[in-house]
Amino acid sequence: MIYIVLSAVCGVVGVFVARSKNLNPVLWGAICFFTGIIGLLILTFWRSKASPIALDDARAGDADELLPDQGKSTTANSPDKTTDL
């Protein structure tokens, strides 16, 4: 009886942890139910999936850094075209 209660608690906790990490809560709830504390430990150290919105924001931020600045003067980085050759 105690084993079933402990398994159910581990399963419910696994569902909530999986949701917070953007992982499949049904799968991880079942894994934690059947494996108990060991499943919760694995889930705790499992890498979380980035949400699609956060991933797009991160890509947009990286792309802005890689693109040259438009409208800003780059005379310090490039030679002046009006100088004598």
PDB file of N, CA, C and O in Angstrom:
ATOM      1  N   MET A   1       0.816  -1.190   0.000  1.00  0.00           N
ATOM      2  CA  MET A   1       0.000   0.000   0.000  1.00  0.00           C
ATOM      3  C   MET A   1       0.860   1.253   0.000  1.00  0.00           C
ATOM      4  O   MET A   1       0.588   2.199  -0.740  1.00  0.00           O
ATOM      5  N   ILE A   2       1.893   1.260   0.826  1.00  0.00           N
ATOM      6  CA  ILE A   2       2.778   2.431   0.880  1.00  0.00           C
ATOM      7  C   ILE A   2       3.496   2.612  -0.451  1.00  0.00           C
ATOM      8  O   ILE A   2       3.696   3.741  -0.898  1.00  0.00           O
ATOM      9  N   TYR A   3       3.880   1.518  -1.083  1.00  0.00           N
ATOM     10  CA  TYR A   3       4.570   1.579  -2.372  1.00  0.00           C
ATOM     11  C   TYR A   3       3.686   2.229  -3.429  1.00  0.00           C
ATOM     12  O   TYR A   3       4.178   3.017  -4.236  1.00  0.00           O
ATOM     13  N   ILE A   4       2.400   1.919  -3.444  1.00  0.00           N
ATOM     14  CA  ILE A   4       1.481   2.491  -4.433  1.00  0.00           C
ATOM     15  C   ILE A   4       1.310   3.987  -4.204  1.00  0.00           C
ATOM     16  O   ILE A   4       1.278   4.759  -5.162  1.00  0.00           O
ATOM     17  N   VAL A   5       1.203   4.400  -2.960  1.00  0.00           N
ATOM     18  CA  VAL A   5       1.065   5.828  -2.643  1.00  0.00           C
ATOM     19  C   VAL A   5       2.335   6.578  -3.037  1.00  0.00           C
ATOM     20  O   VAL A   5       2.259   7.650  -3.637  1.00  0.00           O
ATOM     21  N   LEU A   6       3.490   6.029  -2.709  1.00  0.00           N
ATOM     22  CA  LEU A   6       4.764   6.658  -3.073  1.00  0.00           C
ATOM     23  C   LEU A   6       4.915   6.728  -4.592  1.00  0.00           C
ATOM     24  O   LEU A   6       5.391   7.735  -5.118  1.00  0.00           O
ATOM     25  N   SER A   7       4.522   5.690  -5.290  1.00  0.00           N
ATOM     26  CA  SER A   7       4.588   5.688  -6.755  1.00  0.00           C
ATOM     27  C   SER A   7       3.665   6.743  -7.348  1.00  0.00           C
ATOM     28  O   SER A   7       4.034   7.431  -8.299  1.00  0.00           O
ATOM     29  N   ALA A   8       2.467   6.871  -6.789  1.00  0.00           N
ATOM     30  CA  ALA A   8       1.524   7.877  -7.280  1.00  0.00           C
ATOM     31  C   ALA A   8       2.053   9.288  -7.039  1.00  0.00           C
ATOM     32  O   ALA A   8       1.924  10.157  -7.902  1.00  0.00           O
ATOM     33  N   VAL A   9       2.642   9.514  -5.883  1.00  0.00           N
ATOM     34  CA  VAL A   9       3.219  10.836  -5.580  1.00  0.00           C
ATOM     35  C   VAL A   9       4.364  11.140  -6.547  1.00  0.00           C
ATOM     36  O   VAL A   9       4.460  12.253  -7.065  1.00  0.00           O
ATOM     37  N   CYS A  10       5.218  10.172  -6.788  1.00  0.00           N
ATOM     38  CA  CYS A  10       6.324  10.371  -7.736  1.00  0.00           C
ATOM     39  C   CYS A  10       5.796  10.650  -9.138  1.00  0.00           C
ATOM     40  O   CYS A  10       6.348  11.484  -9.856  1.00  0.00           O
ATOM     41  N   GLY A  11       4.738   9.962  -9.527  1.00  0.00           N
ATOM     42  CA  GLY A  11       4.147  10.196 -10.845  1.00  0.00           C
ATOM     43  C   GLY A  11       3.576  11.599 -10.979  1.00  0.00           C
ATOM     44  O   GLY A  11       3.772  12.255 -12.002  1.00  0.00           O
ATOM     45  N   VAL A  12       2.871  12.062  -9.954  1.00  0.00           N
ATOM     46  CA  VAL A  12       2.288  13.415  -9.999  1.00  0.00           C
ATOM     47  C   VAL A  12       3.381  14.474  -9.997  1.00  0.00           C
ATOM     48  O   VAL A  12       3.308  15.444 -10.751  1.00  0.00           O
ATOM     49  N   VAL A  13       4.384  14.295  -9.162  1.00  0.00           N
ATOM     50  CA  VAL A  13       5.506  15.242  -9.141  1.00  0.00           C
ATOM     51  C   VAL A  13       6.218  15.229 -10.493  1.00  0.00           C
ATOM     52  O   VAL A  13       6.621  16.280 -10.992  1.00  0.00           O
ATOM     53  N   GLY A  14       6.374  14.055 -11.083  1.00  0.00           N
ATOM     54  CA  GLY A  14       7.002  13.953 -12.403  1.00  0.00           C
ATOM     55  C   GLY A  14       6.234  14.704 -13.473  1.00  0.00           C
ATOM     56  O   GLY A  14       6.837  15.306 -14.361  1.00  0.00           O
ATOM     57  N   VAL A  15       4.901  14.677 -13.400  1.00  0.00           N
ATOM     58  CA  VAL A  15       4.077  15.424 -14.362  1.00  0.00           C
ATOM     59  C   VAL A  15       4.353  16.917 -14.254  1.00  0.00           C
ATOM     60  O   VAL A  15       4.539  17.592 -15.267  1.00  0.00           O
ATOM     61  N   PHE A  16       4.380  17.432 -13.037  1.00  0.00           N
ATOM     62  CA  PHE A  16       4.593  18.871 -12.854  1.00  0.00           C
ATOM     63  C   PHE A  16       6.005  19.304 -13.240  1.00  0.00           C
ATOM     64  O   PHE A  16       6.187  20.372 -13.824  1.00  0.00           O
ATOM     65  N   VAL A  17       6.992  18.493 -12.923  1.00  0.00           N
ATOM     66  CA  VAL A  17       8.371  18.827 -13.298  1.00  0.00           C
ATOM     67  C   VAL A  17       8.525  18.777 -14.819  1.00  0.00           C
ATOM     68  O   VAL A  17       9.191  19.633 -15.404  1.00  0.00           O
ATOM     69  N   ALA A  18       7.920  17.789 -15.454  1.00  0.00           N
ATOM     70  CA  ALA A  18       8.006  17.673 -16.915  1.00  0.00           C
ATOM     71  C   ALA A  18       7.339  18.867 -17.587  1.00  0.00           C
ATOM     72  O   ALA A  18       7.853  19.382 -18.580  1.00  0.00           O
ATOM     73  N   ARG A  19       6.203  19.313 -17.060  1.00  0.00           N
ATOM     74  CA  ARG A  19       5.543  20.504 -17.630  1.00  0.00           C
ATOM     75  C   ARG A  19       6.430  21.731 -17.495  1.00  0.00           C
ATOM     76  O   ARG A  19       6.522  22.534 -18.424  1.00  0.00           O
ATOM     77  N   SER A  20       7.072  21.884 -16.368  1.00  0.00           N
ATOM     78  CA  SER A  20       7.927  23.057 -16.168  1.00  0.00           C
ATOM     79  C   SER A  20       9.146  23.030 -17.082  1.00  0.00           C
ATOM     80  O   SER A  20       9.709  24.077 -17.403  1.00  0.00           O
ATOM     81  N   LYS A  21       9.553  21.839 -17.500  1.00  0.00           N
ATOM     82  CA  LYS A  21      10.700  21.710 -18.405  1.00  0.00           C
ATOM     83  C   LYS A  21      10.279  21.580 -19.862  1.00  0.00           C
ATOM     84  O   LYS A  21      11.118  21.357 -20.735  1.00  0.00           O
ATOM     85  N   ASN A  22       8.985  21.717 -20.127  1.00  0.00           N
ATOM     86  CA  ASN A  22       8.441  21.635 -21.480  1.00  0.00           C
ATOM     87  C   ASN A  22       8.707  20.261 -22.103  1.00  0.00           C
ATOM     88  O   ASN A  22       9.042  20.155 -23.283  1.00  0.00           O
ATOM     89  N   LEU A  23       8.555  19.227 -21.297  1.00  0.00           N
ATOM     90  CA  LEU A  23       8.686  17.842 -21.751  1.00  0.00           C
ATOM     91  C   LEU A  23       7.314  17.180 -21.710  1.00  0.00           C
ATOM     92  O   LEU A  23       6.366  17.757 -21.176  1.00  0.00           O
ATOM     93  N   ASN A  24       7.197  15.982 -22.263  1.00  0.00           N
ATOM     94  CA  ASN A  24       5.931  15.259 -22.309  1.00  0.00           C
ATOM     95  C   ASN A  24       5.525  14.835 -20.894  1.00  0.00           C
ATOM     96  O   ASN A  24       6.158  13.953 -20.314  1.00  0.00           O
ATOM     97  N   PRO A  25       4.478  15.452 -20.332  1.00  0.00           N
ATOM     98  CA  PRO A  25       4.123  15.137 -18.942  1.00  0.00           C
ATOM     99  C   PRO A  25       3.538  13.738 -18.758  1.00  0.00           C
ATOM    100  O   PRO A  25       3.738  13.131 -17.706  1.00  0.00           O
ATOM    101  N   VAL A  26       2.823  13.211 -19.748  1.00  0.00           N
ATOM    102  CA  VAL A  26       2.247  11.865 -19.617  1.00  0.00           C
ATOM    103  C   VAL A  26       3.360  10.821 -19.592  1.00  0.00           C
ATOM    104  O   VAL A  26       3.344   9.913 -18.761  1.00  0.00           O
ATOM    105  N   LEU A  27       4.305  10.946 -20.482  1.00  0.00           N
ATOM    106  CA  LEU A  27       5.421  10.009 -20.533  1.00  0.00           C
ATOM    107  C   LEU A  27       6.230  10.045 -19.240  1.00  0.00           C
ATOM    108  O   LEU A  27       6.519   9.003 -18.650  1.00  0.00           O
ATOM    109  N   TRP A  28       6.591  11.247 -18.806  1.00  0.00           N
ATOM    110  CA  TRP A  28       7.418  11.364 -17.613  1.00  0.00           C
ATOM    111  C   TRP A  28       6.645  11.017 -16.347  1.00  0.00           C
ATOM    112  O   TRP A  28       7.236  10.530 -15.383  1.00  0.00           O
ATOM    113  N   GLY A  29       5.340  11.258 -16.330  1.00  0.00           N
ATOM    114  CA  GLY A  29       4.536  10.826 -15.192  1.00  0.00           C
ATOM    115  C   GLY A  29       4.538   9.316 -15.065  1.00  0.00           C
ATOM    116  O   GLY A  29       4.655   8.778 -13.965  1.00  0.00           O
ATOM    117  N   ALA A  30       4.408   8.628 -16.201  1.00  0.00           N
ATOM    118  CA  ALA A  30       4.429   7.165 -16.192  1.00  0.00           C
ATOM    119  C   ALA A  30       5.813   6.643 -15.795  1.00  0.00           C
ATOM    120  O   ALA A  30       5.924   5.693 -15.020  1.00  0.00           O
ATOM    121  N   ILE A  31       6.856   7.264 -16.328  1.00  0.00           N
ATOM    122  CA  ILE A  31       8.219   6.832 -15.977  1.00  0.00           C
ATOM    123  C   ILE A  31       8.457   7.000 -14.479  1.00  0.00           C
ATOM    124  O   ILE A  31       8.995   6.106 -13.825  1.00  0.00           O
ATOM    125  N   CYS A  32       8.054   8.146 -13.943  1.00  0.00           N
ATOM    126  CA  CYS A  32       8.260   8.397 -12.512  1.00  0.00           C
ATOM    127  C   CYS A  32       7.369   7.503 -11.656  1.00  0.00           C
ATOM    128  O   CYS A  32       7.756   7.123 -10.551  1.00  0.00           O
ATOM    129  N   PHE A  33       6.191   7.165 -12.149  1.00  0.00           N
ATOM    130  CA  PHE A  33       5.307   6.258 -11.399  1.00  0.00           C
ATOM    131  C   PHE A  33       5.946   4.880 -11.261  1.00  0.00           C
ATOM    132  O   PHE A  33       5.938   4.288 -10.182  1.00  0.00           O
ATOM    133  N   PHE A  34       6.498   4.374 -12.366  1.00  0.00           N
ATOM    134  CA  PHE A  34       7.044   3.016 -12.335  1.00  0.00           C
ATOM    135  C   PHE A  34       8.461   2.934 -11.767  1.00  0.00           C
ATOM    136  O   PHE A  34       8.850   1.884 -11.255  1.00  0.00           O
ATOM    137  N   THR A  35       9.229   4.000 -11.843  1.00  0.00           N
ATOM    138  CA  THR A  35      10.606   3.939 -11.353  1.00  0.00           C
ATOM    139  C   THR A  35      10.807   4.666 -10.031  1.00  0.00           C
ATOM    140  O   THR A  35      11.835   4.487  -9.379  1.00  0.00           O
ATOM    141  N   GLY A  36       9.840   5.484  -9.626  1.00  0.00           N
ATOM    142  CA  GLY A  36       9.908   6.154  -8.329  1.00  0.00           C
ATOM    143  C   GLY A  36      10.938   7.262  -8.278  1.00  0.00           C
ATOM    144  O   GLY A  36      11.040   8.081  -9.191  1.00  0.00           O
ATOM    145  N   ILE A  37      11.697   7.274  -7.203  1.00  0.00           N
ATOM    146  CA  ILE A  37      12.679   8.326  -6.954  1.00  0.00           C
ATOM    147  C   ILE A  37      13.745   8.366  -8.042  1.00  0.00           C
ATOM    148  O   ILE A  37      14.227   9.443  -8.394  1.00  0.00           O
ATOM    149  N   ILE A  38      14.113   7.225  -8.571  1.00  0.00           N
ATOM    150  CA  ILE A  38      15.137   7.182  -9.621  1.00  0.00           C
ATOM    151  C   ILE A  38      14.644   7.938 -10.858  1.00  0.00           C
ATOM    152  O   ILE A  38      15.409   8.686 -11.468  1.00  0.00           O
ATOM    153  N   GLY A  39      13.386   7.753 -11.231  1.00  0.00           N
ATOM    154  CA  GLY A  39      12.827   8.489 -12.360  1.00  0.00           C
ATOM    155  C   GLY A  39      12.793   9.982 -12.122  1.00  0.00           C
ATOM    156  O   GLY A  39      13.055  10.769 -13.032  1.00  0.00           O
ATOM    157  N   LEU A  40      12.467  10.379 -10.890  1.00  0.00           N
ATOM    158  CA  LEU A  40      12.476  11.806 -10.566  1.00  0.00           C
ATOM    159  C   LEU A  40      13.879  12.402 -10.645  1.00  0.00           C
ATOM    160  O   LEU A  40      14.058  13.534 -11.095  1.00  0.00           O
ATOM    161  N   LEU A  41      14.862  11.635 -10.205  1.00  0.00           N
ATOM    162  CA  LEU A  41      16.246  12.123 -10.305  1.00  0.00           C
ATOM    163  C   LEU A  41      16.677  12.278 -11.756  1.00  0.00           C
ATOM    164  O   LEU A  41      17.321  13.263 -12.116  1.00  0.00           O
ATOM    165  N   ILE A  42      16.323  11.308 -12.582  1.00  0.00           N
ATOM    166  CA  ILE A  42      16.656  11.406 -14.012  1.00  0.00           C
ATOM    167  C   ILE A  42      15.968  12.620 -14.618  1.00  0.00           C
ATOM    168  O   ILE A  42      16.588  13.374 -15.369  1.00  0.00           O
ATOM    169  N   LEU A  43      14.697  12.814 -14.300  1.00  0.00           N
ATOM    170  CA  LEU A  43      13.951  13.952 -14.832  1.00  0.00           C
ATOM    171  C   LEU A  43      14.523  15.274 -14.347  1.00  0.00           C
ATOM    172  O   LEU A  43      14.550  16.251 -15.096  1.00  0.00           O
ATOM    173  N   THR A  44      14.974  15.312 -13.119  1.00  0.00           N
ATOM    174  CA  THR A  44      15.534  16.544 -12.567  1.00  0.00           C
ATOM    175  C   THR A  44      16.770  16.985 -13.342  1.00  0.00           C
ATOM    176  O   THR A  44      16.959  18.176 -13.588  1.00  0.00           O
ATOM    177  N   PHE A  45      17.600  16.043 -13.720  1.00  0.00           N
ATOM    178  CA  PHE A  45      18.831  16.389 -14.426  1.00  0.00           C
ATOM    179  C   PHE A  45      18.693  16.364 -15.938  1.00  0.00           C
ATOM    180  O   PHE A  45      19.655  16.656 -16.648  1.00  0.00           O
ATOM    181  N   TRP A  46      17.516  16.022 -16.444  1.00  0.00           N
ATOM    182  CA  TRP A  46      17.277  15.992 -17.883  1.00  0.00           C
ATOM    183  C   TRP A  46      17.219  17.419 -18.402  1.00  0.00           C
ATOM    184  O   TRP A  46      16.659  18.296 -17.744  1.00  0.00           O
ATOM    185  N   ARG A  47      17.787  17.659 -19.568  1.00  0.00           N
ATOM    186  CA  ARG A  47      17.760  18.999 -20.153  1.00  0.00           C
ATOM    187  C   ARG A  47      16.355  19.331 -20.609  1.00  0.00           C
ATOM    188  O   ARG A  47      15.642  18.478 -21.137  1.00  0.00           O
ATOM    189  N   SER A  48      15.966  20.566 -20.404  1.00  0.00           N
ATOM    190  CA  SER A  48      14.631  20.986 -20.812  1.00  0.00           C
ATOM    191  C   SER A  48      14.639  21.386 -22.277  1.00  0.00           C
ATOM    192  O   SER A  48      15.657  21.821 -22.816  1.00  0.00           O
ATOM    193  N   LYS A  49      13.493  21.232 -22.905  1.00  0.00           N
ATOM    194  CA  LYS A  49      13.341  21.677 -24.279  1.00  0.00           C
ATOM    195  C   LYS A  49      13.052  23.164 -24.270  1.00  0.00           C
ATOM    196  O   LYS A  49      12.274  23.646 -23.447  1.00  0.00           O
ATOM    197  N   ALA A  50      13.674  23.889 -25.182  1.00  0.00           N
ATOM    198  CA  ALA A  50      13.367  25.311 -25.305  1.00  0.00           C
ATOM    199  C   ALA A  50      12.029  25.452 -26.009  1.00  0.00           C
ATOM    200  O   ALA A  50      11.727  24.716 -26.948  1.00  0.00           O
ATOM    201  N   SER A  51      11.245  26.388 -25.555  1.00  0.00           N
ATOM    202  CA  SER A  51       9.962  26.613 -26.205  1.00  0.00           C
ATOM    203  C   SER A  51      10.205  27.219 -27.579  1.00  0.00           C
ATOM    204  O   SER A  51      11.208  27.907 -27.766  1.00  0.00           O
ATOM    205  N   PRO A  52       9.318  26.988 -28.551  1.00  0.00           N
ATOM    206  CA  PRO A  52       9.527  27.541 -29.888  1.00  0.00           C
ATOM    207  C   PRO A  52       9.647  29.055 -29.885  1.00  0.00           C
ATOM    208  O   PRO A  52      10.408  29.607 -30.679  1.00  0.00           O
ATOM    209  N   ILE A  53       8.919  29.740 -29.018  1.00  0.00           N
ATOM    210  CA  ILE A  53       8.990  31.199 -28.970  1.00  0.00           C
ATOM    211  C   ILE A  53      10.357  31.631 -28.459  1.00  0.00           C
ATOM    212  O   ILE A  53      10.968  32.538 -29.025  1.00  0.00           O
ATOM    213  N   ALA A  54      10.841  31.002 -27.406  1.00  0.00           N
ATOM    214  CA  ALA A  54      12.153  31.350 -26.869  1.00  0.00           C
ATOM    215  C   ALA A  54      13.242  31.034 -27.876  1.00  0.00           C
ATOM    216  O   ALA A  54      14.218  31.777 -27.981  1.00  0.00           O
ATOM    217  N   LEU A  55      13.095  29.952 -28.615  1.00  0.00           N
ATOM    218  CA  LEU A  55      14.079  29.588 -29.620  1.00  0.00           C
ATOM    219  C   LEU A  55      14.103  30.618 -30.737  1.00  0.00           C
ATOM    220  O   LEU A  55      15.180  30.991 -31.203  1.00  0.00           O
ATOM    221  N   ASP A  56      12.933  31.088 -31.182  1.00  0.00           N
ATOM    222  CA  ASP A  56      12.884  32.108 -32.216  1.00  0.00           C
ATOM    223  C   ASP A  56      13.479  33.422 -31.726  1.00  0.00           C
ATOM    224  O   ASP A  56      14.182  34.097 -32.478  1.00  0.00           O
ATOM    225  N   ASP A  57      13.209  33.794 -30.485  1.00  0.00           N
ATOM    226  CA  ASP A  57      13.777  35.012 -29.928  1.00  0.00           C
ATOM    227  C   ASP A  57      15.290  34.927 -29.857  1.00  0.00           C
ATOM    228  O   ASP A  57      15.986  35.897 -30.154  1.00  0.00           O
ATOM    229  N   ALA A  58      15.799  33.767 -29.462  1.00  0.00           N
ATOM    230  CA  ALA A  58      17.243  33.595 -29.369  1.00  0.00           C
ATOM    231  C   ALA A  58      17.882  33.668 -30.748  1.00  0.00           C
ATOM    232  O   ALA A  58      18.946  34.264 -30.914  1.00  0.00           O
ATOM    233  N   ARG A  59      17.241  33.071 -31.725  1.00  0.00           N
ATOM    234  CA  ARG A  59      17.786  33.131 -33.083  1.00  0.00           C
ATOM    235  C   ARG A  59      17.750  34.549 -33.617  1.00  0.00           C
ATOM    236  O   ARG A  59      18.691  34.976 -34.286  1.00  0.00           O
ATOM    237  N   ALA A  60      16.691  35.287 -33.340  1.00  0.00           N
ATOM    238  CA  ALA A  60      16.590  36.665 -33.818  1.00  0.00           C
ATOM    239  C   ALA A  60      17.666  37.526 -33.182  1.00  0.00           C
ATOM    240  O   ALA A  60      18.245  38.383 -33.849  1.00  0.00           O
ATOM    241  N   GLY A  61      17.943  37.313 -31.896  1.00  0.00           N
ATOM    242  CA  GLY A  61      18.982  38.088 -31.225  1.00  0.00           C
ATOM    243  C   GLY A  61      20.353  37.781 -31.785  1.00  0.00           C
ATOM    244  O   GLY A  61      21.167  38.690 -31.953  1.00  0.00           O
ATOM    245  N   ASP A  62      20.630  36.508 -32.082  1.00  0.00           N
ATOM    246  CA  ASP A  62      21.919  36.148 -32.656  1.00  0.00           C
ATOM    247  C   ASP A  62      22.069  36.697 -34.062  1.00  0.00           C
ATOM    248  O   ASP A  62      23.159  37.122 -34.447  1.00  0.00           O
ATOM    249  N   ALA A  63      20.998  36.695 -34.828  1.00  0.00           N
ATOM    250  CA  ALA A  63      21.066  37.180 -36.198  1.00  0.00           C
ATOM    251  C   ALA A  63      21.342  38.677 -36.229  1.00  0.00           C
ATOM    252  O   ALA A  63      22.064  39.153 -37.105  1.00  0.00           O
ATOM    253  N   ASP A  64      20.776  39.426 -35.284  1.00  0.00           N
ATOM    254  CA  ASP A  64      21.015  40.864 -35.245  1.00  0.00           C
ATOM    255  C   ASP A  64      22.474  41.167 -34.962  1.00  0.00           C
ATOM    256  O   ASP A  64      23.017  42.146 -35.474  1.00  0.00           O
ATOM    257  N   GLU A  65      23.109  40.341 -34.158  1.00  0.00           N
ATOM    258  CA  GLU A  65      24.510  40.569 -33.851  1.00  0.00           C
ATOM    259  C   GLU A  65      25.409  40.226 -35.032  1.00  0.00           C
ATOM    260  O   GLU A  65      26.485  40.804 -35.183  1.00  0.00           O
ATOM    261  N   LEU A  66      24.977  39.294 -35.865  1.00  0.00           N
ATOM    262  CA  LEU A  66      25.808  38.874 -36.982  1.00  0.00           C
ATOM    263  C   LEU A  66      25.674  39.783 -38.195  1.00  0.00           C
ATOM    264  O   LEU A  66      26.592  39.866 -39.011  1.00  0.00           O
ATOM    265  N   LEU A  67      24.545  40.463 -38.323  1.00  0.00           N
ATOM    266  CA  LEU A  67      24.335  41.334 -39.459  1.00  0.00           C
ATOM    267  C   LEU A  67      25.061  42.653 -39.261  1.00  0.00           C
ATOM    268  O   LEU A  67      25.140  43.151 -38.137  1.00  0.00           O
ATOM    269  N   PRO A  68      25.594  43.232 -40.338  1.00  0.00           N
ATOM    270  CA  PRO A  68      26.238  44.534 -40.188  1.00  0.00           C
ATOM    271  C   PRO A  68      25.198  45.596 -39.861  1.00  0.00           C
ATOM    272  O   PRO A  68      24.043  45.503 -40.276  1.00  0.00           O
ATOM    273  N   ASP A  69      25.621  46.591 -39.122  1.00  0.00           N
ATOM    274  CA  ASP A  69      24.711  47.670 -38.755  1.00  0.00           C
ATOM    275  C   ASP A  69      24.391  48.502 -39.988  1.00  0.00           C
ATOM    276  O   ASP A  69      25.288  48.961 -40.695  1.00  0.00           O
ATOM    277  N   GLN A  70      23.112  48.686 -40.230  1.00  0.00           N
ATOM    278  CA  GLN A  70      22.687  49.484 -41.377  1.00  0.00           C
ATOM    279  C   GLN A  70      22.441  50.900 -40.912  1.00  0.00           C
ATOM    280  O   GLN A  70      21.825  51.125 -39.871  1.00  0.00           O
ATOM    281  N   GLY A  71      22.918  51.845 -41.680  1.00  0.00           N
ATOM    282  CA  GLY A  71      22.707  53.243 -41.369  1.00  0.00           C
ATOM    283  C   GLY A  71      23.772  53.821 -40.469  1.00  0.00           C
ATOM    284  O   GLY A  71      23.781  55.032 -40.250  1.00  0.00           O
ATOM    285  N   LYS A  72      24.660  53.024 -39.944  1.00  0.00           N
ATOM    286  CA  LYS A  72      25.732  53.525 -39.102  1.00  0.00           C
ATOM    287  C   LYS A  72      27.002  53.644 -39.930  1.00  0.00           C
ATOM    288  O   LYS A  72      27.250  52.858 -40.844  1.00  0.00           O
ATOM    289  N   SER A  73      27.770  54.613 -39.596  1.00  0.00           N
ATOM    290  CA  SER A  73      29.014  54.841 -40.307  1.00  0.00           C
ATOM    291  C   SER A  73      30.030  53.780 -39.918  1.00  0.00           C
ATOM    292  O   SER A  73      30.204  53.492 -38.734  1.00  0.00           O
ATOM    293  N   THR A  74      30.704  53.196 -40.906  1.00  0.00           N
ATOM    294  CA  THR A  74      31.713  52.177 -40.646  1.00  0.00           C
ATOM    295  C   THR A  74      33.073  52.656 -41.110  1.00  0.00           C
ATOM    296  O   THR A  74      33.897  51.855 -41.551  1.00  0.00           O
ATOM    297  N   THR A  75      33.321  53.966 -41.016  1.00  0.00           N
ATOM    298  CA  THR A  75      34.590  54.505 -41.499  1.00  0.00           C
ATOM    299  C   THR A  75      35.765  54.000 -40.687  1.00  0.00           C
ATOM    300  O   THR A  75      36.880  53.929 -41.203  1.00  0.00           O
ATOM    301  N   ALA A  76      35.547  53.654 -39.448  1.00  0.00           N
ATOM    302  CA  ALA A  76      36.646  53.150 -38.631  1.00  0.00           C
ATOM    303  C   ALA A  76      37.056  51.753 -39.088  1.00  0.00           C
ATOM    304  O   ALA A  76      38.213  51.362 -38.926  1.00  0.00           O
ATOM    305  N   ASN A  77      36.124  51.004 -39.652  1.00  0.00           N
ATOM    306  CA  ASN A  77      36.422  49.640 -40.059  1.00  0.00           C
ATOM    307  C   ASN A  77      36.810  49.522 -41.528  1.00  0.00           C
ATOM    308  O   ASN A  77      37.458  48.548 -41.910  1.00  0.00           O
ATOM    309  N   SER A  78      36.431  50.484 -42.358  1.00  0.00           N
ATOM    310  CA  SER A  78      36.729  50.383 -43.781  1.00  0.00           C
ATOM    311  C   SER A  78      37.493  51.636 -44.218  1.00  0.00           C
ATOM    312  O   SER A  78      37.341  52.705 -43.626  1.00  0.00           O
ATOM    313  N   PRO A  79      38.309  51.493 -45.252  1.00  0.00           N
ATOM    314  CA  PRO A  79      39.071  52.672 -45.705  1.00  0.00           C
ATOM    315  C   PRO A  79      38.143  53.690 -46.366  1.00  0.00           C
ATOM    316  O   PRO A  79      37.123  53.340 -46.960  1.00  0.00           O
ATOM    317  N   ASP A  80      38.523  54.945 -46.245  1.00  0.00           N
ATOM    318  CA  ASP A  80      37.744  56.021 -46.842  1.00  0.00           C
ATOM    319  C   ASP A  80      37.943  55.984 -48.358  1.00  0.00           C
ATOM    320  O   ASP A  80      39.071  55.889 -48.842  1.00  0.00           O
ATOM    321  N   LYS A  81      36.851  56.060 -49.092  1.00  0.00           N
ATOM    322  CA  LYS A  81      36.925  55.935 -50.539  1.00  0.00           C
ATOM    323  C   LYS A  81      37.380  57.207 -51.232  1.00  0.00           C
ATOM    324  O   LYS A  81      37.616  57.213 -52.440  1.00  0.00           O
ATOM    325  N   THR A  82      37.504  58.297 -50.459  1.00  0.00           N
ATOM    326  CA  THR A  82      37.928  59.551 -51.086  1.00  0.00           C
ATOM    327  C   THR A  82      39.408  59.814 -50.907  1.00  0.00           C
ATOM    328  O   THR A  82      39.880  60.878 -51.307  1.00  0.00           O
ATOM    329  N   THR A  83      40.149  58.911 -50.334  1.00  0.00           N
ATOM    330  CA  THR A  83      41.581  59.139 -50.136  1.00  0.00           C
ATOM    331  C   THR A  83      42.329  58.871 -51.415  1.00  0.00           C
ATOM    332  O   THR A  83      41.850  58.173 -52.309  1.00  0.00           O
ATOM    333  N   ASP A  84      43.496  59.430 -51.485  1.00  0.00           N
ATOM    334  CA  ASP A  84      44.359  59.235 -52.666  1.00  0.00           C
ATOM    335  C   ASP A  84      44.900  57.822 -52.681  1.00  0.00           C
ATOM    336  O   ASP A  84      45.205  57.245 -51.637  1.00  0.00           O
ATOM    337  N   LEU A  85      45.014  57.277 -53.869  1.00  0.00           N
ATOM    338  CA  LEU A  85      45.563  55.933 -54.004  1.00  0.00           C
ATOM    339  C   LEU A  85      47.011  55.961 -54.273  1.00  0.00           C
ATOM    340  O   LEU A  85      47.633  54.909 -54.414  1.00  0.00           O
TER     341      LEU A  85
END
